[in-house]
Amino acid sequence: MYEDYENGDHPGQLTERQKSLAATESSTFERRTMNRWQFRADQVQMLYQQVQIELIISLLFSIIVTSVLWDNAPHALLIGWAVTVVVSVGVRSLFISGKSSSDNIDDVDAWGQQYISGATVSGMCWGSLWIISLIYGELTQQIFVLVVLSGISLTAFVSMQSSPKAISAFVIPALLPASAWFFYQGTTLSLALGAVAMIITAVMLFTSRTMRDILAKSFSLGSHNTDLIKKLVLTRESSEEAKKYAEEMNIKLQEQMKVREQAEERTRESEQRMSAIFDSMQDIIYQTDISGLIQWTTPSIKQLLGYDPHELVDKNIKHFYVCASYHDDLIHSLDVNYGRLQHFETCLQHKDGSQIWISENSHYKYDERGNTIGIEGTIRNITALKHAKEALHQEKERAQVTLGSIGDGVITTDLNGDIEYMNTVAEQSTGWKLQDARGKSMLKIFRLVEEKSLESPPDPAALCLEQGKSTMLAGHLLLLHRYRNQRLSVEVNASPIRDSNADITGVVLVFHDVTELRGLAKKMSYQATHDSLTGLLNRREFE
């Protein structure tokens, strides 16, 4: 059945042959279940046939034992014991009679457990007889009871030989008290009698199990032969169907071969596309072994370093770094970053001797056991980007030097009004260092008040962002120092900072110290309206 699926049949589409085999297996399972039930039912029948003998012998033995011990033991005890023995066997006899005709396997299993329970009760009754004889009987009566126990155990063995569990349930409690008493006495004869009782019990149990196994094998052999004959008949009847099945499989095999050819063609096309991608891509993909020997690289390596890919195979990649220690730095970074590295910048040497800056993304390669076997990754030429960054850095340095050299204070903020830059004049005028002021609100650093009212003017940065153009604050403004009791008269101009798309990205605020100029203007105004000798208002002021 499983072989049919492996040869190409879809599990959801069963052929007639598969359906027939499935039906056969299902039928076989049902027959085996019925055979097991039949075997148990036959055990019931055998017990039913033999329990009548056990009932008769138990009745006779109980009468004889009662008469022998009648003069020594209490009459009520003997009568109660005899009635219990006869009733336990009689109930089992009636119960078996009702269950032997049952057609339900669950009923048979339930009967088995209940019958074993009844056998246990009967065995305990006969075992208690030995205790009664020890308490009330004489030595000859005890020997007689021992013979009776042997006889009743043999009777149970004959009537229950098809069920080892039933024999164990009866014989063990029946002979256990006598055997225990013999071992307790400790004399040679007592120990020998106890050992003989144990051996007899073991022989009964072993013989019963052997008999049960023989019966089970007989049933199993008959069932197997029946199944074999039916399978042979089924095989003969399905020969034509097997031929048809082989033809169908041949057709399916041809279809599979066609599908495989199509898949191979798609694979070749995919490989060609990947090869075209590798040939045209700007970045370089490479692979090395654990020692650094180059195993493979994409053709774009020629554009980067001037070498053909075959020139680099089996060459150590260390030789292509400007400094061999750069490769050691790469290995160290891989180890620190758990075998995976991104944007590692280093410098390679071109075939013509020039230096090429690259950004490398790489990781370790592992075998199926997890051992490191090499490195693979991608390389991107960032020489132009590196030079652009250096030029930008130099330009930034020049701009900062220029801003630091001019006499006016300069402060830049972002769109939220938080300070990004201050030149030296702004630091000296406000009392704040750039590293302390960066990220803080401009209103906290650049504190302005009106000269006369000492009220705060509008926020120049917010006003500039709102209007989207340069703004100059009007009035006489004073700039307050952070620590010193110093007030500078300033003129403030705020202008928007725009990016390449003309979008506003911040504000630049320029302020000019006019303290000296305003002081001179005040002095000239005073001299024009006051007498230089007396300090009083002159005639011009009254006219």
C-alpha positions as CSV (number, residue, x, y, z in Angstrom):
1,M,0.0,0.0,0.0
2,Y,2.8,2.4,0.9
3,E,4.9,1.3,-2.1
4,D,2.0,2.5,-4.4
5,Y,2.4,6.0,-3.0
6,E,6.1,6.0,-3.5
7,N,5.7,5.1,-7.1
8,G,3.7,8.2,-7.9
9,D,0.1,7.7,-6.9
10,H,-1.5,10.6,-5.1
11,P,-2.6,9.5,-1.5
12,G,-6.0,10.9,-2.1
13,Q,-6.7,8.9,-5.3
14,L,-6.8,5.2,-4.5
15,T,-6.7,2.6,-7.4
16,E,-9.0,-0.4,-7.4
17,R,-6.1,-2.6,-6.3
18,Q,-5.4,-0.3,-3.4
19,K,-9.0,-0.2,-2.3
20,S,-9.1,-4.0,-2.5
21,L,-5.9,-4.4,-0.4
22,A,-7.3,-1.9,2.1
23,A,-10.5,-3.8,2.3
24,T,-8.5,-7.0,2.8
25,E,-6.4,-5.5,5.6
26,S,-9.6,-4.3,7.3
27,S,-11.2,-7.7,6.9
28,T,-8.1,-9.3,8.3
29,F,-8.1,-7.0,11.3
30,E,-11.7,-7.8,11.9
31,R,-11.1,-11.6,11.6
32,R,-8.2,-11.4,14.0
33,T,-10.4,-9.5,16.5
34,M,-13.1,-12.1,16.1
35,N,-10.5,-14.9,16.5
36,R,-9.3,-13.4,19.8
37,W,-12.9,-13.1,21.0
38,Q,-13.6,-16.6,19.9
39,F,-10.5,-17.9,21.8
40,R,-11.7,-16.1,24.9
41,A,-15.2,-17.5,24.4
42,D,-13.8,-21.0,24.1
43,Q,-12.0,-20.5,27.4
44,V,-15.3,-19.6,28.9
45,Q,-16.9,-22.7,27.5
46,M,-14.1,-24.9,28.9
47,L,-14.4,-23.4,32.3
48,Y,-18.2,-23.9,32.2
49,Q,-17.7,-27.5,31.4
50,Q,-15.2,-28.1,34.2
51,V,-16.7,-26.0,36.9
52,Q,-19.5,-28.6,37.4
53,I,-16.8,-31.1,38.5
54,E,-15.3,-28.5,40.9
55,L,-18.7,-27.9,42.4
56,I,-19.4,-31.6,43.0
57,I,-15.9,-32.2,44.5
58,S,-16.1,-29.1,46.6
59,L,-19.5,-30.2,48.0
60,L,-18.2,-33.7,48.8
61,F,-14.9,-32.4,50.4
62,S,-16.7,-29.8,52.5
63,I,-19.1,-32.5,53.8
64,I,-16.2,-34.9,54.6
65,V,-14.0,-32.2,56.2
66,T,-17.0,-31.0,58.3
67,S,-17.6,-34.5,59.6
68,V,-14.0,-35.0,60.4
69,L,-13.6,-31.8,62.4
70,W,-17.2,-31.9,63.8
71,D,-16.1,-33.0,67.3
72,N,-13.2,-30.6,67.7
73,A,-14.2,-27.3,66.0
74,P,-17.2,-25.1,66.6
75,H,-20.2,-26.3,64.7
76,A,-21.3,-22.8,63.5
77,L,-17.8,-22.1,62.2
78,L,-17.7,-25.4,60.2
79,I,-21.2,-24.9,58.8
80,G,-20.4,-21.3,57.8
81,W,-17.2,-22.4,56.2
82,A,-18.8,-25.2,54.2
83,V,-21.7,-23.0,53.1
84,T,-19.2,-20.3,51.9
85,V,-17.2,-22.8,49.9
86,V,-20.3,-24.3,48.2
87,V,-21.8,-20.9,47.5
88,S,-18.6,-19.4,46.0
89,V,-18.3,-22.3,43.5
90,G,-22.1,-22.4,42.9
91,V,-22.3,-18.7,42.0
92,R,-19.4,-19.1,39.6
93,S,-21.1,-22.0,38.0
94,L,-24.4,-20.1,37.5
95,F,-22.5,-17.0,36.3
96,I,-20.5,-18.9,33.7
97,S,-23.7,-20.5,32.5
98,G,-25.2,-17.1,31.8
99,K,-22.0,-15.6,30.2
100,S,-20.9,-18.5,28.1
101,S,-23.5,-17.6,25.4
102,S,-22.6,-13.9,25.2
103,D,-21.8,-12.4,21.8
104,N,-20.1,-9.3,23.2
105,I,-16.3,-9.2,23.7
106,D,-16.6,-6.6,26.4
107,D,-18.9,-9.0,28.3
108,V,-16.3,-11.8,28.0
109,D,-13.6,-9.5,29.4
110,A,-15.8,-8.4,32.3
111,W,-16.6,-12.1,33.1
112,G,-12.9,-12.9,33.2
113,Q,-12.2,-10.3,35.9
114,Q,-15.3,-11.4,38.0
115,Y,-14.5,-15.1,37.6
116,I,-10.9,-14.5,38.9
117,S,-12.4,-12.6,41.9
118,G,-14.7,-15.6,42.6
119,A,-11.8,-18.0,42.3
120,T,-9.8,-15.9,44.8
121,V,-12.7,-16.1,47.3
122,S,-12.9,-19.9,47.0
123,G,-9.1,-20.2,47.4
124,M,-9.2,-18.0,50.6
125,C,-12.0,-20.3,52.0
126,W,-9.9,-23.4,51.5
127,G,-6.8,-21.7,52.8
128,S,-8.7,-20.8,56.0
129,L,-9.4,-24.5,56.5
130,W,-5.8,-25.0,57.4
131,I,-6.0,-22.3,60.0
132,I,-9.1,-23.9,61.5
133,S,-7.3,-27.3,61.7
134,L,-4.3,-25.7,63.4
135,I,-6.5,-24.1,66.0
136,Y,-9.0,-26.9,66.7
137,G,-7.7,-30.0,65.1
138,E,-5.4,-32.8,66.1
139,L,-2.2,-33.8,64.2
140,T,-4.0,-36.5,62.2
141,Q,-6.8,-34.1,61.3
142,Q,-4.2,-31.6,60.2
143,I,-2.6,-34.2,57.9
144,F,-6.0,-35.0,56.6
145,V,-6.7,-31.3,55.9
146,L,-3.3,-31.1,54.1
147,V,-4.3,-34.0,51.8
148,V,-7.7,-32.3,51.2
149,L,-6.0,-29.1,50.2
150,S,-3.8,-30.9,47.8
151,G,-6.8,-32.7,46.3
152,I,-8.9,-29.5,45.9
153,S,-5.9,-27.7,44.3
154,L,-5.5,-30.5,41.8
155,T,-9.2,-30.3,41.1
156,A,-8.9,-26.5,40.5
157,F,-6.0,-27.1,38.2
158,V,-8.0,-29.6,36.1
159,S,-11.1,-27.3,35.9
160,M,-9.2,-24.0,35.3
161,Q,-6.2,-25.2,33.2
162,S,-7.3,-22.9,30.3
163,S,-6.9,-19.8,32.5
164,P,-3.6,-19.3,34.3
165,K,-4.8,-16.2,36.1
166,A,-7.8,-18.2,37.6
167,I,-5.5,-21.0,38.8
168,S,-3.2,-18.4,40.4
169,A,-6.2,-16.7,42.1
170,F,-7.3,-20.0,43.6
171,V,-4.1,-22.1,44.4
172,I,-2.0,-19.3,45.9
173,P,-4.5,-18.3,48.7
174,A,-5.4,-22.0,49.2
175,L,-1.9,-23.3,49.8
176,L,-0.2,-20.1,51.1
177,P,-1.3,-20.5,54.8
178,A,0.0,-24.1,55.0
179,S,3.2,-23.3,53.2
180,A,3.8,-20.3,55.4
181,W,3.2,-22.4,58.5
182,F,5.7,-25.1,57.3
183,F,8.4,-22.5,56.7
184,Y,7.6,-20.9,60.1
185,Q,8.2,-24.2,61.9
186,G,11.8,-24.3,60.6
187,T,12.3,-28.1,61.0
188,T,13.8,-30.0,58.2
189,L,10.5,-31.9,57.5
190,S,8.5,-28.7,57.7
191,L,10.8,-26.9,55.3
192,A,10.7,-29.8,52.9
193,L,6.9,-29.9,53.0
194,G,6.7,-26.1,52.4
195,A,9.1,-26.4,49.5
196,V,7.1,-29.3,48.0
197,A,3.9,-27.1,48.3
198,M,5.7,-24.2,46.5
199,I,7.0,-26.5,43.8
200,I,3.5,-28.0,43.2
201,T,2.1,-24.5,42.9
202,A,4.8,-23.5,40.4
203,V,4.3,-26.6,38.3
204,M,0.5,-26.0,38.2
205,L,1.0,-22.4,37.1
206,F,3.6,-23.3,34.5
207,T,1.6,-26.1,33.1
208,S,-1.5,-24.0,32.9
209,R,0.4,-21.2,31.0
210,T,1.8,-23.8,28.6
211,M,-1.6,-25.2,27.9
212,R,-3.0,-21.7,27.3
213,D,-0.1,-20.9,24.9
214,I,-0.7,-24.1,23.0
215,L,-4.4,-23.3,22.6
216,A,-3.6,-19.7,21.5
217,K,-1.1,-20.9,18.9
218,S,-3.7,-23.4,17.5
219,F,-6.2,-20.6,17.1
220,S,-3.5,-18.3,15.6
221,L,-2.4,-20.9,13.1
222,G,-5.9,-21.5,11.9
223,S,-6.5,-17.8,11.5
224,H,-3.2,-17.4,9.6
225,N,-4.0,-20.2,7.2
226,T,-7.4,-18.7,6.5
227,D,-5.9,-15.3,5.7
228,L,-3.2,-16.8,3.5
229,I,-5.8,-18.7,1.4
230,K,-7.9,-15.6,1.0
231,K,-4.9,-13.5,0.0
232,L,-3.9,-16.1,-2.6
233,V,-7.4,-16.0,-4.1
234,L,-7.3,-12.2,-4.1
235,T,-3.9,-12.2,-5.9
236,R,-5.1,-14.5,-8.6
237,E,-8.3,-12.5,-9.1
238,S,-6.4,-9.2,-9.4
239,S,-3.8,-10.2,-12.0
240,E,-5.5,-8.3,-14.7
241,E,-5.9,-5.3,-12.5
242,A,-2.2,-5.5,-11.7
243,K,-1.3,-5.4,-15.4
244,K,-3.5,-2.3,-15.8
245,Y,-1.9,-0.8,-12.8
246,A,1.6,-1.3,-14.3
247,E,0.5,0.4,-17.5
248,E,-0.9,3.3,-15.6
249,M,2.4,3.6,-13.7
250,N,4.3,3.5,-16.9
251,I,2.3,6.5,-18.2
252,K,2.8,8.3,-14.9
253,L,6.5,7.6,-15.1
254,Q,6.7,9.2,-18.6
255,E,4.8,12.2,-17.3
256,Q,7.2,12.5,-14.4
257,M,10.2,12.3,-16.8
258,K,8.6,15.1,-18.8
259,V,8.1,17.2,-15.7
260,R,11.7,16.6,-14.6
261,E,13.0,17.7,-18.0
262,Q,10.9,20.9,-17.7
263,A,12.3,21.5,-14.2
264,E,15.8,21.0,-15.4
265,E,15.2,23.5,-18.2
266,R,13.8,26.0,-15.7
267,T,16.9,25.4,-13.5
268,R,19.2,26.1,-16.5
269,E,17.3,29.3,-17.2
270,S,17.5,30.3,-13.6
271,E,21.3,29.7,-13.5
272,Q,21.7,31.8,-16.6
273,R,19.7,34.6,-15.0
274,M,21.8,34.4,-11.9
275,S,25.0,34.4,-14.0
276,A,23.8,37.5,-15.8
277,I,23.1,39.2,-12.5
278,F,26.5,38.3,-11.1
279,D,28.2,39.6,-14.3
280,S,26.4,42.9,-14.2
281,M,26.2,43.7,-10.5
282,Q,28.5,46.5,-9.2
283,D,29.1,44.9,-5.7
284,I,31.5,42.0,-5.4
285,I,30.6,38.6,-3.8
286,Y,33.5,36.5,-2.6
287,Q,34.2,33.3,-0.7
288,T,37.4,32.2,1.1
289,D,38.4,29.2,3.1
290,I,39.4,29.5,6.8
291,S,43.0,30.4,5.9
292,G,42.0,33.2,3.6
293,L,42.5,31.6,0.2
294,I,40.0,33.0,-2.3
295,Q,37.7,30.2,-3.6
296,W,35.3,32.3,-5.8
297,T,34.4,35.8,-6.7
298,T,32.1,37.6,-9.1
299,P,33.4,39.2,-12.3
300,S,32.9,42.7,-10.9
301,I,36.2,42.2,-9.0
302,K,38.0,43.3,-12.2
303,Q,36.4,46.7,-12.1
304,L,37.3,47.1,-8.4
305,L,40.9,45.8,-8.3
306,G,41.8,45.3,-12.0
307,Y,42.2,41.4,-11.6
308,D,40.3,38.8,-13.5
309,P,38.4,36.4,-11.2
310,H,40.6,33.4,-12.2
311,E,43.8,35.4,-11.2
312,L,42.5,35.6,-7.6
313,V,41.5,31.9,-7.1
314,D,43.8,30.2,-4.5
315,K,45.4,33.6,-3.6
316,N,45.3,34.7,-0.1
317,I,43.1,37.7,0.4
318,K,45.5,39.3,2.8
319,H,47.8,40.2,-0.1
320,F,45.2,42.5,-1.5
321,Y,44.8,44.7,1.6
322,V,46.9,47.8,1.9
323,C,48.1,46.4,5.2
324,A,47.9,42.7,6.0
325,S,46.8,43.6,9.5
326,Y,43.5,44.9,8.1
327,H,42.4,41.4,7.4
328,D,43.3,40.5,11.0
329,D,41.1,43.4,12.1
330,L,38.3,41.9,10.0
331,I,38.7,38.5,11.7
332,H,38.7,40.1,15.1
333,S,35.5,42.1,14.3
334,L,33.8,38.9,13.1
335,D,34.7,37.1,16.4
336,V,33.5,40.0,18.5
337,N,30.2,40.3,16.5
338,Y,29.4,36.5,16.7
339,G,30.5,35.7,13.2
340,R,28.5,38.3,11.3
341,L,29.8,41.8,10.3
342,Q,28.2,44.8,8.5
343,H,29.7,48.0,7.0
344,F,33.3,47.2,7.9
345,E,35.4,49.8,6.2
346,T,38.9,49.1,5.1
347,C,41.4,49.7,2.2
348,L,42.4,47.4,-0.7
349,Q,45.2,47.9,-3.2
350,H,44.4,48.1,-6.9
351,K,46.5,46.2,-9.4
352,D,48.0,49.6,-10.5
353,G,49.0,50.3,-6.9
354,S,46.2,52.8,-6.1
355,Q,44.2,52.5,-2.9
356,I,40.5,51.6,-3.0
357,W,38.3,52.2,0.0
358,I,35.6,49.5,0.5
359,S,32.7,48.6,2.8
360,E,32.4,44.9,3.6
361,N,29.5,42.8,4.8
362,S,30.7,39.3,5.7
363,H,30.0,36.3,7.9
364,Y,31.5,32.9,8.7
365,K,30.6,29.8,6.7
366,Y,29.9,26.6,8.6
367,D,29.7,22.9,7.7
368,E,26.9,20.6,8.8
369,R,28.6,20.0,12.1
370,G,28.8,23.7,12.9
371,N,32.6,24.0,12.3
372,T,33.9,27.2,10.7
373,I,35.1,26.5,7.2
374,G,35.6,30.0,5.7
375,I,34.3,33.5,5.1
376,E,31.9,34.8,2.5
377,G,30.5,38.3,2.0
378,T,30.0,41.3,-0.3
379,I,32.3,44.2,-1.1
380,R,31.3,47.7,-2.2
381,N,33.5,50.5,-3.5
382,I,33.2,53.5,-1.3
383,T,36.3,55.4,-2.5
384,A,34.2,58.3,-3.9
385,L,32.0,58.4,-0.8
386,K,35.1,58.4,1.4
387,H,36.6,61.3,-0.5
388,A,33.3,63.2,-0.4
389,K,33.0,62.6,3.4
390,E,36.6,63.9,3.8
391,A,35.8,67.0,1.7
392,L,32.6,67.6,3.6
393,H,34.5,67.3,6.9
394,Q,37.1,69.7,5.7
395,E,34.4,72.1,4.6
396,K,32.7,71.8,7.9
397,E,36.0,72.5,9.7
398,R,36.5,75.6,7.6
399,A,33.0,76.8,8.3
400,Q,33.4,76.3,12.0
401,V,36.7,78.1,12.0
402,T,35.1,80.9,10.0
403,L,32.2,81.2,12.4
404,G,34.5,81.1,15.3
405,S,36.6,83.9,13.9
406,I,33.8,86.5,13.1
407,G,32.9,89.1,15.7
408,D,29.1,88.3,15.8
409,G,27.5,85.5,17.8
410,V,26.0,82.7,15.8
411,I,23.6,80.0,17.1
412,T,21.8,77.3,15.0
413,T,18.7,75.4,16.1
414,D,16.6,72.5,14.8
415,L,12.9,72.8,14.0
416,N,12.1,72.3,17.7
417,G,14.2,75.3,18.7
418,D,16.9,73.1,20.4
419,I,20.5,74.3,20.0
420,E,22.8,72.5,17.6
421,Y,25.7,74.9,17.3
422,M,27.2,78.0,19.0
423,N,30.4,79.8,18.0
424,T,32.9,81.2,20.4
425,V,31.4,84.7,20.6
426,A,28.0,83.1,21.5
427,E,29.6,81.0,24.2
428,Q,31.3,84.0,25.7
429,S,28.2,86.2,25.5
430,T,25.8,83.7,27.1
431,G,28.2,81.9,29.5
432,W,27.3,78.5,28.0
433,K,29.7,76.0,26.4
434,L,28.5,74.3,23.2
435,Q,28.7,70.8,24.8
436,D,26.5,71.9,27.6
437,A,24.0,73.9,25.5
438,R,23.6,71.4,22.7
439,G,20.1,69.8,22.7
440,K,18.7,72.4,25.1
441,S,16.0,75.0,24.2
442,M,17.4,78.2,22.8
443,L,15.2,80.3,25.2
444,K,17.0,78.8,28.1
445,I,20.4,79.6,26.7
446,F,19.9,82.9,24.8
447,R,18.0,85.0,27.3
448,L,16.8,88.4,26.1
449,V,14.9,91.2,27.8
450,E,13.6,94.6,26.8
451,E,16.0,97.3,28.1
452,K,13.2,99.5,29.6
453,S,10.5,97.0,30.6
454,L,12.8,94.1,31.3
455,E,10.1,91.9,29.6
456,S,11.1,89.0,27.3
457,P,10.7,89.7,23.6
458,P,9.1,87.2,21.1
459,D,11.1,84.0,20.4
460,P,13.2,84.9,17.3
461,A,13.5,81.3,16.2
462,A,9.8,80.6,16.5
463,L,9.0,83.9,14.7
464,C,11.4,83.0,11.8
465,L,9.9,79.5,11.4
466,E,6.3,80.9,11.5
467,Q,7.1,83.6,8.8
468,G,9.5,81.4,6.8
469,K,11.9,84.3,6.2
470,S,14.6,86.3,8.0
471,T,13.4,88.3,11.0
472,M,15.0,91.0,13.0
473,L,13.8,91.8,16.6
474,A,13.0,95.4,17.1
475,G,13.7,97.5,20.2
476,H,16.6,97.8,22.6
477,L,17.4,94.3,23.7
478,L,19.7,93.1,26.5
479,L,21.4,89.6,26.5
480,L,21.7,88.2,30.0
481,H,24.9,86.3,30.9
482,R,24.6,82.8,32.6
483,Y,26.9,83.6,35.6
484,R,28.1,87.3,35.5
485,N,25.9,90.3,36.2
486,Q,26.4,91.3,32.6
487,R,23.9,92.7,30.2
488,L,24.9,93.2,26.5
489,S,22.9,95.4,24.2
490,V,22.4,93.3,21.1
491,E,20.8,93.3,17.7
492,V,19.3,90.0,16.7
493,N,18.6,88.6,13.3
494,A,17.1,85.1,12.7
495,S,17.1,83.4,9.3
496,P,15.7,79.9,8.2
497,I,18.1,77.1,7.1
498,R,17.0,75.3,4.0
499,D,18.1,72.0,2.5
500,S,18.6,71.2,-1.2
501,N,14.8,70.9,-1.6
502,A,14.2,74.3,-0.1
503,D,12.6,72.8,2.9
504,I,13.3,74.5,6.3
505,T,15.4,72.3,8.5
506,G,16.3,74.8,11.3
507,V,17.2,78.4,12.2
508,V,20.5,80.4,12.3
509,L,20.4,83.3,14.7
510,V,23.1,86.0,14.4
511,F,23.4,88.7,17.1
512,H,25.7,91.7,17.2
513,D,27.0,93.4,20.3
514,V,26.0,97.1,20.2
515,T,26.7,97.9,23.8
516,E,29.5,100.4,23.1
517,L,27.6,102.0,20.2
518,R,24.5,102.5,22.3
519,G,26.5,103.9,25.1
520,L,28.2,106.4,22.8
521,A,24.8,107.5,21.4
522,K,23.5,108.1,24.9
523,K,26.5,110.2,25.8
524,M,26.2,112.3,22.7
525,S,22.4,112.8,23.4
526,Y,23.2,113.9,26.9
527,Q,25.9,116.4,25.9
528,A,23.5,117.9,23.3
529,T,20.9,118.7,25.9
530,H,23.0,119.6,29.0
531,D,25.5,122.3,29.9
532,S,29.0,120.8,30.1
533,L,30.0,122.8,33.2
534,T,26.8,122.8,35.3
535,G,25.2,119.6,34.0
536,L,21.9,121.5,33.8
537,L,19.6,121.6,30.8
538,N,20.8,124.2,28.3
539,R,18.8,126.9,26.5
540,R,18.3,124.6,23.5
541,E,16.3,122.1,25.5
542,F,13.9,124.9,26.6
543,E,13.4,126.3,23.1
